[in-house]
Amino acid sequence: METLEKTKEPINTLVCFTDSETGKAMSETAAYLTMSGSEHSSLTFLHLTNENLDNEQPVSDEKYQSKAFKELLSRENKSKITVRTFIKKTENNVAEIRNALKEQNINLLIFGVSSNVLTPALCRKYGTLKSDPTLSDSDIKFELQNEEWNMLSNLVDLFSMNSVTTCLFINNNLQYLNNFFISILSSSDVQILPTAITRLMRKENTEYMIWDAIGSMENNLKLQKFYNSCQKLTEDKVSLWDNDKKIDIDFIKKQDLCIFGFDGWNKLVKTNLPWIESLPSTLIIKIKSI
């Protein structure tokens, strides 16, 4: 997923989550990011839980697959993608994920959480606390609830590992995958977002709005070429946001999925834009360290 040139190479994706609704909501997005055209790829769903499991009861795929996901796989050549589902009891989500990355030769990790537990406001609060050099981790932990601290610490660990391209999917009751809002908020976003957009554009009857907040399109010929090819591919259903206009809450609520680069997301949550707390489901991407 790192470059446009590699979109036909095999992708082995690990999709992790702690609640089945989030797993189901992110399944279609994960499938589009995983399918690589000519090469055989794999998609592994991993439900992490701290509850006791009945080892004799088989894992139900139905619990983690949306209707759109099933329809997508039925249209594709099933010999080109393997889908597996596991549920594991663990007290250490990051350690379990790290083991899975090694054992299954994973090169794309998507971790899903609910917007009920991870909000832009919480991300902003955590970022503000972490940026204060006078505060220790103990001080920061004191300012947060235990569940918040544990979740944020896990996410920091996952993004810090960065041995593979890592995505955070924040589920806000995703029902459809038709309208996408893609934000370019930092120079690194220009390198991160095109491949994800290319993969998602395989979905028919979709529209894409790109918010180039830093004017990258004006000076980057490669990005301009990419944008023009996207317009041809989707019959002009890819548009650039007019930066002379303000983005409002009504527009944001009409989107199904917002896509950000990791650095761009961190910049966004530091702002006071009124629509941030009304974001729909969100995908945040950080490419692997080279």
N, C-alpha and C positions, 0 to 999 in steps of 0.2 A: 504493500500500500504506500510505500515511501515515494515513488516517482511514477509519473504517467507511463514511462517506458516499461514498468514492471507489472502492469495491471493484468497481464496474462500469465504470470507466474503463479504457482499454487499458493493458496492462502490457508493456513490452519488457524482457525479462530477459536479462542476460549471466551465464552460468554458467561460471566459470573454474576450472581445476585443472591439476595437473602430473602426475597419474597417472590412467589410464583407470578403474581400479576406484573411485576416489573420484567421478569423473564419473558413473559408472553408479549408484553408491549414492545420490547426491543428486538424480538425475534425476526421480524421482517427486515428491519434496518440491518441487523447483523448478517442476514442472508445476502443482501445486495453487496455489502462490503466484502463478503467472503467469496462469492462466485468470481472465478477468474478466467472464464472463457474456455481456453483450450486445455488447461491443466486440471488434474484432479485436486480438489480442495476438501477441507473438513471443517465442520462446525460442531463444537462441543459445548453443550449447556451444562453448567455446574451450579447447582443450588446448594449454597452453604447455609448450614443451620446449626444452632446449639441445642436443638431438641433431640431426644432419643429417637432412633429409627427402628422400624420393623424390617430387619434384614431379609425376611422372607417375602416381603411385599415388593413386586416389581415396580420400577420407576415408570410412571405414566408420562409418555411424551405429550399427550394431549394437554397436560397441565401447563406446559411451557411453550406451546406453539399457537400463535394466532391463526385465525382463518386465512388471512392474507398470506402468511408464511406457508401454510399448507398448499394453497393455490399456486404460489410461486414455485415451490418445489415440484409440484405435479406438472408444471409447464416445462421445467428444465430437464435436461438429461440427467437422471438420477445417478448414473455411473460416474458423473463428474464431481459429485459432492456427497460426502458421508456425514450423516447427522447422528450424534450420540448425546445421551442425556444421563447425568449422574446427580445424585444427591448425597452430600457428605456431612456428617456431624463433625464440627470442629470448634475449638476455642480460639483458633488463630487463623483468621481468614487469609491474611497475607502469606503466611507460611504454606497454607494449602494451595494457594494460587501459584506461589513460587515453585512448588513441587510439580504441579500440573504443567507449568510452562516447560520444565525440563523433560518430563516424561513423555509428553505428547508432541514435542517439536513445534510448539506454538510460535507463530510470528505476528499475531494480532490479538490483543487482549481488550475486551470490552467489559467494563464493570458497571452494573446498573444499580441505581438507588431511586427511591421515590422522592418526588418533590415535597412530600410531606415532612421529610426528615432533613433534606438538604435544599436550602433556599439561597438565592443570591445574597440576602441579608446576612445569613450565617457565614457565607464565604467572605463577605466584606468584613464582618466582625473578626473572623479568624485572621484574615490578611492584615488587618490593622494591628491586632495584638502581636502577630509574628514580626511585624516591621518595627516594633518598639524594642530597641536594644536593651532597655532597662528591665524587660520582663523575661523571666526564665520560663521553661516549659511548665513548671509547677504553677507559676503565676497564671499562665494562660489557661491551664486546666481548671484552675479555681474559678475562672470567669465563664466556663462552659459547663453544660450538663454532661454527665458521664457518657451518655450515649453520643452526644455531639463530639466530644473529645475523641472517643474511640473511633468513630466513623471518619472524622477528619484526619486523624493520625494514620488510619489505614490507607486513605486516599493519598496522603503525602508519601507514604512508603511505596505505594504502587507506582505513582508517577516518578518517584526518585529512582526506582529500579530501572525503569525505562530501557530494559534489554530488548524489548519489542515495542512496536507501535502500540500505544496505550490510549484507550478512549474511555471517557466517563459518560454514561448515558443517564440523564436525569428524567425519569418518567413523570409526566404530568397528565395522566389519563389519556395517553395516546390511543386514538381510535383509527385514524386514517394516516396515510403517508402520501399526501397530494401536493401540499404547499410547503416549500422550503425557504428559509431565510438564512442566508450565509453572510457572515460578517468578516470583513478584512480590517482588523484593528491594529495589527503590528506587522513588521516586515516578515517575520517568520510565518505568519498566516499564508503568505503568498506561496510558500513552499509546501505547506501542509494540506491546504484545502482542495486544490484541483483534483487530486486522485480520488478523494472521497466523493466529490461532486460527479466525476466521471462514472463511478460505480453506481451511484444512486440514480443517474440519468437513464439507466437501463429500464427503470420503471416507467410505464406508459401513463399518459394523461396527468402529468405533473407540471407544476410551475415553480420557478426559482427566482428569487429576488436576491441580488448580491448588493450588500452595503459596503462599498469601498470607502471607508471612513477616512483613510489616510492618502487617498489619491494614487494608489499604486498603478492603476490601470493606465494613467496618463503617461507614465515613464517606462513601463515594463512591456516591451514588445512581445515577449513570450506570453505574458498574461493576456494581452490584447488578442493574440492569436487563439489562445485557449477560449476566451470569451466568445469570439466570433464562431469558432467551431461548435461551441455549445449551442449557440443560437440556431445554427444550421441543423444540428442534430435534433433539437426539440421544436423546430419550426417556430422560432422566435418566442418560446415560452421562458426564456432566460432574460431577465431585465436587470438594469443597474438602477439602484435607488438614486433619486435626485437629491444631492446633499444640500440643496437650497431649501428642502422641505424637512420638517420635523417628523420623526417617527412617532406615531401615537399608539396608544393602548389598543384602540380598535383594530388597527392594522396587525399588531402583534398577535392579538387573539385569533385572527384568521389563519395564522400559520400552524402547521402541524409539527414541524421540527425545525429548530434553530441549530445551526452548526457554527462552532467557533474553534479556532486554534487555541492551544493552551495559554499562550502569552496574551492573545487577544481577550480571552475570557477574564484573565486576571486584571487586565486594564479596564474591562467593562464594569466589573463589580465594584471598582473603586469610584465610579462615577455616581452621580445622583439622577441619572435619567429616569423619568417617571414610569417608563414601561418595563423596567428590568424585573420588577416583582410580578409582572403579568406574563412572563415568558412561558411558552408552551413546553413540550418535551424538548430536551436539549442534548446535543452531542458535542463533547469537548475532546479534541484530538491533540495528542503529542506524539510526534514521530520518535522512533528509537534513537538513542545516542549512537553516534558513529564512532 
